[in-house]
Every structure is written in structure tokens, then in C-alpha cells.
Amino acid sequence: MSETLPSQLIHPLPESSGLDPVTADSLFDLYRQMALIRRVEELAAKAYTQRKILGFCHLYIGQESVAVGAAAATRADDYWISAYREHGHAMAKGVSARSVMAELFGKSTGCTKGTGGSMHLFDAETNFMGGYGIVGGQIPLANGVGWAIKHRKGDQVCLCFFGDGAANQGAFFEALCLAQLYKLPVVFICENNFYAMGTSLTRQSAVTDMSLRALGVGMARDRFEGFDVEEVRERIGRAVKFAREGNGPVLLEVVTYRFRGHSMSDPAKYRPDGELESRKAESDPLKITEARLSVAFGLDTPRFEKLRKDVEEVAQDAYEFAESSPSPRPEDLYNHVYTD
């Protein structure tokens, strides 16, 4: 016999996000954002092989619909905080392709002046509170942002992105406990791409529905596939509405899939034969959105060709800007570390 959950552990999310309906133009704009993120990442991969980008580099290719859908579901004054696979998040939040690429190159024109690199993008102007290299380390920090919002009596929401591997960290459980206790306006988003580095989900966790972990602290939750940017926009929109109205935090599990290895140094030999090809054929966010634009809205080939040309120009401009930008000066090493 299945056990009925106590009523205090059941927190239904709104049936609708209340967002405006998606039109052909708005969906085309979401498609453009996803296409730009992917092309910038592809050029970053090229630069890494040429040793123009050094250190670690974790690409977001295949997961673009999650960040872009989240951006469409939130306001510009909402806060985001992420982990080391944050290039797509930063661009979706409004950080320019130039600023992101220059930071990947370690140049002074980057969003953290070339001192952060791939794993530590940050941009105060867009309320992008950074990427963090410690697995799960950013999750408690999201509570700090949520606490500040509540203390200031604001109505912003903090979105916190992390992977399925981070959901096994102690900091994750502690953060959820306190967020629910204090009813903080935080939406925790677990991007489950099925691999924590090279370890598959079924080999790292007995519970493979990460959203169920919300029940341990009485938190609202939801779980859905994140390949369709419209679906992501709506489902994250419901969670954001719930949190913004003062109902407390939400844990979301967004099922996604990365097309590249954990990092540029990972050949991803651990994937079963044919899995990647199958995922690319069935779950590519760009292909899904392009098909809908073609079938449902009747967009023609010339419009897509123009978009690809425009995206290529922006991405190449970012690459050339990064390549020609100056490196940070040694005497600036300790700038922005301590306050005056």
C-alpha cells in the first residue's frame, strides 16, 4: 500500500505561469539566443584546442533550452547563480558574447577582467552572481541572495543552477533545509544531464528523480524534460511565480543532456554506443524549436539562413574581440579582491 504524504509536504505549483503566450516572433528570438550560445561555445572549443583558452572549459552544448527558457520566465532584476558550466547561463542572463568570450580567453575585457576564466564568469550589471568551481558550493550562496531579497522586502527571485552530481553534496541538503525553513525566494534548478563527470546517474544515486529530495524538507517540487524551450519557460515560470508570491523555494529537476564531455579534456568514452547520436537526433533543443517554427508558424528557409548568418557574425566578432583584447596587467592582480 502506498503511503499518503502529509498535507504539509504537498505544495502544488500554480497551474499556469501567467506569462504571455509564445508567438512566432518570441519563439524565433528564443531560437536565436540558443543558436548564439551554441555557436559561441563551438568557437570556444576551437580556441581551446588551439590553446587560446587555458585551464578548464566545460561546455553547455545540448542544454541551451534550459538557460534560455529560464531567462524567458524571469525578470531582468532577478538573480542567477550557477556552477562551472555557466557560459550559456551568463549569455542567457544578458552578458554579451564579447564579454563571455574575452573572459574565456583570460583577457582584461572579459566580464571578470580576465581573472576568473571559464569557471568563474560574473556580471553584477545583469545580476549574474557567478559560476563556482566547487561542486554544489553555489547552492548555499543562493540562500544568501534569497535572504537579502527577503530582508530588503524585494520581490525578486534567485535562480540557482547545478547538476545532478551536486545534488549528492551535503551543502545541497543543508541549503534546501534552510531555504524552506525561512521561505526564501529561491528556485533550485537541477539540470540532470545524466552524468556527474563520467559517472552515470544510476551509478551515483539510488533515487534518480532528484526532485523527490524536496519532500525531505517539505519543499515544492517539479520534474520535466528540458529539451523544448517553450516547456522550460512555462514550467520554470510556474516555480518563479510561486516563489515570487512569497510561498517559499522550489526544487526543479530539468532533464537534459550534454552533447560534449564533462570538460574539453573528457572524451566521454563512458557513454553507451549510439546514445549520443540518438540524443542528438531526438533531443536537440535547436532542432525541436526549428521544427516548431517551420510547422506551426510557417517560417521559411531564408529566414533561418539569415539568422544563422547573423549569429555567425556575432560569434565571430566575439572571437576576434577576445583574441585582440589585451591581457590583464600584473599590477592589477589584486584589484577587485579587497574593498578600498
PyMOL commands that set and color helices and strands:
alter all, ss='L'
color gray80, all
select helices_A, chain A and resi 7-9+24-49+64-73+87-93+97-104+124-126+138-151+166-168+170-181+201-204+210-217+229-244+275-283+285-295+301-324+330-332
alter helices_A, ss='H'
color red, helices_A
select strands_A, chain A and resi 79-81+158-163+186-192+195-196+199-200+220-225+250-255
alter strands_A, ss='S'
color yellow, strands_A
deselect
rebuild
show_as cartoon
